[in-house]
Amino acid sequence: MATIESLLEKVNALTSEVSALKDQQAHLVSLLSALKPDTNWNHDSPPPPYDHSTDYPLCQGCIGNEPGQMAHMGYMGCLNSGTQDDGL
């Protein structure tokens, strides 16, 4: 059975490793930001929402930014499998 002292040593070692990794990440982010400043390299903030209407310009669900899956399954929809009868 591990003693409290040995567990504290392991926690301290892991804490210093995490600190070193965070420092390395910050250094890499600063280098990448200098190379490509228009990219968000900081993953603490969420990425911008993806605009599906650029990939599926005729999907009425994407055009209207509809949250429901059914809005994207109709004729020319981004989720249309092409196997259903679209009433044509």
N, C-alpha and C positions, 0 to 999 in steps of 0.2 A: 504494500500500500504506500502510495506517495505521501510524503509529508507536506505540510503547508508551505514550508520553505522551498521545496523543490517545485511545487506548483507555482509559487510566486516567481521563481526564476524563469520558468517556462513562459509565464504571462509577460514578464518583462522582456524576454527575448523576442516574443511574437510582436509585442508593441513596438519595439525598435525596428523590426523588419517592416511592419506596416508603415511606420514613419518614413523609412528609407524608400519604400515603394511610392508613397505619396509624393516625396521629393522628386523622384525620378519621373513620375507622371507630370508634375508641374513643369519640369524642365523640358520634357518632350512636347507638351502643349505649347510652351513658349516658342520652341523651335518650329513646330508645325504652323503656328499662327503667323510667324514671320514669313514662312514660305508661301502660305496660302491664307491670307488674312480674311477672305470672304467666307471661310468655312468655320462653323461652330465646333471647335475641338474640345470645348468644356462640356462634359457629359452630365454636369450637375443640372443644367437647364434642359428642358424637353426640346426635342427637335421640332421644327415647324411642321404644321399639319400637311400631310401629303394631299396634293390636288389631283384626284383621279380623273377629273374632267379633261386634263391634258392628254391622258392615254385613251380615254373613251369620250370623245367630244359629243357623241350622239346619245349617250346614256342619260336619260332624264333624271335618274336617281343621283348621278354624279353632278349634273348641271344644277340641280336643286339642293345639293348637299343633304340628301335624305338619309337618315340613319337606318331605316329599315331595309332588310335584305330584299324584300319583294319589290321595292322601287327600282332595284338594279337588275331585275330578271326579265324585264319585258323586251320587246323588239329593240334591237341594237343596244341592249343593256350590257354592262360590263360582266354580269354574271349569267348572261344568256348562254346556255350550252349549245344552242343551235339545233337541238333535237326536238324541241317542243313545237307545236303548231302555233305560229304567230298570227294566224287568222288571215293569211294571204291567199 
